[in-house]
Amino acid sequence: MSLKAIELQIAIPKTFEAGKIAEQKQQQSQLAQDSANLQTEKQALKSKETVLKSSPYAKMDGDKQQPSEESQQREKKEKEQQQAKHPFKGSFVDYSG
């Protein structure tokens, strides 16, 4: 299929416009990616600084601290789940088959 001269007068400028639009979209996505990376770096730096600015006088009495009620309940539930055994599951394996 060949193009006539009149068709080329319309097609060529639209091709350039399409190329410009594609280039602008690519640049826009690159800028969005760069800004997202910058924001991620800022958050990482902020989280690092937050950790470093913790109280220097925080007590390190690990042995003297009593576990909270919530952690005691959680440990109790875990122990109960480990101790509770199903009446027939896991007690017999049928190899005939």
Salt bridges, closest charged atoms under 4 A:
GLU70 OE2 - ARG74 NH2 3.09
